Amino acid sequence: MTDIAHSRPRPGRLRSILPPPDPRRWPAEIEFLEEVPPELAIALWRMLRRTRLWAAVPPSARKDLALPDASAAGERLAAACAHAPRLLEAFGTFALLGRDPEAVTGAQLAQACHRVQAWAEERVSLDIAALFAEAAATADPDAPVRAFDAGRLCRSATHHGRAAAWYLRAFSLAVRQKSDQGVINALLGYGNLMKDLGRRDEARVYYERAARRATGCGRRRQAAEAHHALLTISAEAGMYPSACRHVRKAIENYPIRHPLVPYLIADFAYVLLQNRHFGFALAPLVHLLSILQKPAEQAMVFASVARAAGGLRNFQRYREAEESALRLLEQHQYYAPSAYNSLAAGAWSLGDLTRAEIYSAVAMTTARLRRDGPAAQIADETLSSLAAGAAPPTEVAPGDPSRLDALVQRLMARLRAWEVPGRQVQSVTSHAATGPVTSSEAA
């Protein structure tokens, strides 16, 4: 896999821009499109191939791409549009491509592909979204944001090699165009990819580069995102002082009502739970229940509340949170492995070893089904500890309680300032369960 760190040019020389990865073979594209109705699938596939063909030929030859019967093609597009009315504008651009290829610009084609990409993302059709993100980056080859989007969607669809190639291209384009934002986004995206692949130390390198670059050029939001990502790395590595340092830097730089603020605080609450500072974790978690409204997120937070309550030996609060978490988990399984691990930890703290063993076994099963290695490892460690008769996790006092209390109070104040009456909570995936997501990647 090509490495961004190894692609730095010598001073005074222009950076060479690596070409996009080769397109997928058409059988794979058809397989990805099979999840939508046939009429729509055929229309989307034609859009995909014609966009790539338009991008591949010289401008002087594009007039030859006009369809011999553009009106019939337009009628087929209209029929396909009945299955996805939101794609009307995109279909309009592709209809123009069939009638008059010279009248269409790369930016217009890229925007049409982006509309299909966004529609597919909302359907959680990540392979389709990745196909059209790559097509957009091919149609508008000089736009770093299109290459970045292609990397992001390929990463989401677990096409890791393609994601790396697109992130590298986005980085190179941004450097050539002197776009600090583009460079930082590419570094963050590549760091996320390394984290997905379990290459934690490499991920930290890219996040730190992004943080330095963002701080140096005054891009505070991106600096916050980089420190947020570093917080998650520190949490996974059990580096408590580092996690505290990065949460402070992130909260200093995030705007008051940035949509990732609640998720930053949820991630730090996870750090507190890991370090058995249950009393400090409980208040932020309870407050987050009024902010994070997606059922899957609520299930995870309720399970975390149960873990904290168990550590504090509060049996009634554990049972109340457990009941709420289980009710939600019946239909919302997105964070199931981590949620069941939290329920197991809380039950173990209360001395209910049978309950803890059952929840750990369920966490292990769901983690294997979801290929969630970290959650499976936690479940395995809990089961081994239970079998060995290890002491249950109980509250541990922090080394400097007053300093931690001041930090938690600061985070609580940010939550209260963030939560204004009538505010709609923006849908952003929690880092604690899935890895860091920049605001660009959460769009």
Phi, psi and omega in degrees: 000132180292144185246128179301321183298333182268004184257011183290132182281161173288148180305137176086357180249144177290142177286133174279137180264117179291145180291160175297157175297155179301143177300154175293156176289147188300329177300323179294320179299316180296321179299318180295325185278354183295343183281354176251163181305147186307315181302316181290319181300316180295318179297317180295319180296318177298319177301314183299310184292320182290327176297315180294322179295316178302317182290334187277333185268153177297149180308325182292341182259000186291336180299333181286353180274355180299139181283141180295331179232073184295329181294319178295320177297321178297321178295321178295321178296319179298319178296320179293326182297335178299334179275345182208075184303333181293344182267016183305313182295320179297315179298325178299318178296318181290329174295319177296322178301321179289325182280314188214081185303330181287342182277351183260136177262162177299321180296321179294316178297319180297320179294321177297316177297322180296323178296319177295319179303311182297320178298316180293322177300318180296330177278358187057037173262076192291327178294319177295317179301318180295319179304315185279334172295319178293322178296320178297318180291333177283322181289327181237074194289346182263004184266111179301324183295327178289318178296321178297315179300321178298318177297316181299314183288324176296322176297314180299325180274007179062031170266076194295318180297318178293320179300315180300317181296318181289321177298319179298317179296318178299317180299313182295317178298318181294321178297314181298323181271004179056043179260101179300317181300316180296319179297314182294317178300318180295319178296317178295316180298317180293323175299318177300320179297315179298323178295317177303324183276003180080011181264072190297319182294322177292320178302317181300321179301314182289321177297318180294321176298318179296318180297315180296315182297315181295318179294318182295328181255013173074022178267085191293323180298315180291328174298319178297317180297321180294316179291328175298315178298319179294329175300315181295322177296316180297321180297315181294327182274358181071028182263084187297310180301321179295319179298318178297319180296316184286328178292325176296314181294322180295315183290333175293329188258335178293135170301155187306315185253030176296136185296344180270355181302311179300326181286327172301314182290325174297320179294321179289327175300323176298320177299317180296320177296318178302323184266011175063028173267064190296321181297325179284333182281332191297313184298312177300321181296315179298320179293325180295337179297334179273355184247313182276104191260347179294134185305320180295321178292319178299319179300317180294318181291317177301319178296323178292321175299318178299320179296316179295317180297321177297316179298332178269003181061035178261090187299314184296316181294323176301310184296321179296314180292320178301314181299317179295318180296315182295322179299318180287323182292342178301325183239347186234096191258007189305317181253024187305312182303314180292322180296315180293326175298320179294318178298322178296316181297318179296318179295320178298317179300327180277357179085008179270082188291326179295314179298317180299319180294319180297313181295322179295320179295319178294319178300318179298313181297311182292326179295320179293320178297323182271359184054043179262090184301310181301317180294322178297321180294318179298315180299318180296318179295321179294315179299319179295318179295319178297317180295327182276356181072030180294156179294140181290157178289124179235169183302135177238129180286136178290160180297324180229084185302321184293322180291317179294321179298319179297320179294315180296319179296324177295318178294321178297322178296321178295322176298316181294323178289326180290323186274094178261152183303135176078002182290134174275125179288126179285144183279106179225132184292137180293136178290327189304327183259336189235358183099159187294145179228125177283163179299328176296323184277345181269357184294000000 
